[in-house]
Amino acid sequence: MSDEAGSARSKFRSHIVIEVALVAALVAYMVLAQEKAVGEDFAFTVAGAGLMALVSYWTLHTLRDGLEVIVSRVRGVGH
């Protein structure tokens, strides 16, 4: 059981690092996009939409991993 909890924690930590990198990339994109109108540069707009979708997906994935860590801790306390 403790090995399972350690695995969930390490996976969660690595996903947090990736989450921070993705959010930093999204912030950089938003800074670059300040002066552009939506659709002005189609490739730039598509890249931004894809990046936003990826960040949304990864955030939900990371939250799920966080819930797994919480569940593993609760199960460990109960037994």
Secondary structure, 3 states (H helix, E strand, C coil): CHHHHHHHHHHHHHHHHHHHHHHHHHHHHHHHCCCCCCCCCHHHHHHHHHHHHHHHHHHHHHHHHHHHHHHHHHHHHHC
